[in-house]
Amino acid sequence: MEKIYKEDIHDATPEEAKTWILDYYNSTIKTDYMSIDRCDFSFETVYTADSYTIYWAHANDDYGFNPENVYYYASGLSEMIIECVKDGLDIFIDEEISDELYVDDLLHELYIIVQEKILENEEELNDTN
């Protein structure tokens, strides 16, 4: 996939970067609970009986509440979200997690990393010709 044509890759808007990176990895992100059953992996906010907020990451066919996939801080999900995107998964991220982690910004950063690698590869190809 080619880069979005901009003089500077940093000029891509977060929405352009998000669209491009999700297409690049053939991934989708849903934030509507009505779409959760059509996703491969979910990131959900869960509230405990004593009013604590915890964050649960799980494959959609895994409904066991595995403590290894429960996080006290949403920031613990950032790397897992990026890996799910890179793996081409259709993922559900509830809006509270999306807002807290600034998921669009995470995807924009990933876009810049991928675009820089594409530019490096193009330069290497031009140097060998």
C-alpha positions as CSV (number, residue, x, y, z in Angstrom):
1,M,0.0,0.0,0.0
2,E,1.3,3.4,-0.9
3,K,1.6,6.3,1.5
4,I,-1.0,9.0,1.7
5,Y,0.4,11.7,-0.5
6,K,1.5,14.6,1.7
7,E,4.6,16.7,1.6
8,D,5.3,15.5,5.1
9,I,3.9,12.3,6.6
10,H,3.3,14.2,9.8
11,D,0.7,16.3,7.9
12,A,-1.8,13.4,7.7
13,T,-4.8,14.0,9.9
14,P,-5.5,11.5,12.7
15,E,-8.6,10.3,10.7
16,E,-6.6,9.8,7.5
17,A,-3.9,8.0,9.4
18,K,-6.4,5.8,11.2
19,T,-8.2,4.8,8.0
20,W,-4.9,4.1,6.2
21,I,-3.3,2.0,9.0
22,L,-6.5,-0.1,9.5
23,D,-6.6,-0.7,5.7
24,Y,-2.9,-1.5,5.7
25,Y,-3.3,-4.2,8.3
26,N,-6.7,-5.2,7.1
27,S,-8.1,-4.5,10.6
28,T,-11.2,-2.8,11.9
29,I,-12.1,-1.1,15.2
30,K,-15.7,-1.0,16.4
31,T,-17.0,1.0,19.3
32,D,-20.6,0.1,19.1
33,Y,-21.7,-2.7,21.5
34,M,-24.1,-3.9,18.8
35,S,-21.0,-4.9,16.7
36,I,-19.2,-6.8,19.5
37,D,-20.3,-10.2,18.2
38,R,-18.7,-9.6,14.8
39,C,-15.3,-8.9,16.3
40,D,-12.3,-11.2,16.9
41,F,-11.1,-9.5,20.1
42,S,-12.7,-7.1,22.7
43,F,-11.5,-4.5,25.1
44,E,-14.2,-3.7,27.6
45,T,-14.6,-1.6,30.8
46,V,-16.0,-3.6,33.6
47,Y,-17.2,-2.4,37.0
48,T,-16.7,-4.4,40.2
49,A,-19.4,-4.8,42.9
50,D,-17.5,-2.4,45.1
51,S,-17.4,0.3,42.3
52,Y,-13.9,-0.2,41.0
53,T,-13.2,0.1,37.2
54,I,-11.2,-2.6,35.6
55,Y,-10.4,-3.3,32.0
56,W,-10.9,-6.7,30.3
57,A,-9.2,-7.9,27.1
58,H,-10.4,-11.1,25.6
59,A,-11.0,-13.0,22.4
60,N,-14.7,-13.0,21.6
61,D,-14.9,-16.8,21.9
62,D,-13.3,-16.6,25.4
63,Y,-15.8,-15.6,28.0
64,G,-13.8,-16.9,31.0
65,F,-12.7,-14.0,33.1
66,N,-9.0,-14.8,33.0
67,P,-7.1,-12.6,35.5
68,E,-4.2,-12.4,33.1
69,N,-6.4,-10.4,30.8
70,V,-7.7,-8.0,33.4
71,Y,-6.0,-4.6,33.9
72,Y,-6.4,-2.1,36.7
73,Y,-5.1,0.7,34.3
74,A,-6.4,1.1,30.8
75,S,-2.8,2.0,29.7
76,G,-1.9,-1.6,30.0
77,L,-4.1,-2.3,26.9
78,S,-2.2,0.0,24.5
79,E,0.3,-2.5,23.2
80,M,-2.3,-5.3,23.0
81,I,-4.5,-3.0,20.9
82,I,-1.6,-2.2,18.5
83,E,-0.7,-5.9,18.2
84,C,-4.4,-6.8,17.4
85,V,-4.4,-4.2,14.7
86,K,-1.1,-5.5,13.3
87,D,-2.5,-9.1,13.4
88,G,-5.4,-7.9,11.2
89,L,-8.1,-8.5,13.7
90,D,-11.5,-7.0,13.9
91,I,-11.6,-5.5,17.4
92,F,-14.1,-3.9,19.7
93,I,-12.9,-1.1,22.0
94,D,-15.5,0.4,24.3
95,E,-15.6,4.2,24.1
96,E,-14.3,4.7,27.7
97,I,-11.1,2.8,26.8
98,S,-10.9,4.5,23.4
99,D,-11.1,8.0,25.0
100,E,-8.8,7.2,27.9
101,L,-6.1,5.8,25.6
102,Y,-6.5,8.2,22.7
103,V,-6.7,5.3,20.4
104,D,-6.7,7.5,17.3
105,D,-3.4,9.0,18.5
106,L,-2.0,5.5,19.0
107,L,-2.9,4.6,15.4
108,H,-1.5,7.9,14.1
109,E,1.8,7.1,15.8
110,L,1.8,3.6,14.2
111,Y,1.0,5.2,10.9
112,I,4.1,7.5,11.1
113,I,6.3,4.5,12.0
114,V,5.0,2.4,9.1
115,Q,5.3,5.4,6.7
116,E,8.9,6.0,7.8
117,K,9.7,2.3,7.1
118,I,8.1,2.6,3.7
119,L,10.2,5.7,2.9
120,E,13.4,4.0,4.1
121,N,12.7,1.0,1.9
122,E,12.0,3.3,-1.1
123,E,15.3,5.1,-0.4
124,E,17.2,1.8,-0.2
125,L,15.7,0.7,-3.5
126,N,16.6,4.0,-5.2
127,D,20.2,3.7,-3.8
128,T,20.6,0.2,-5.3
129,N,19.4,1.3,-8.8
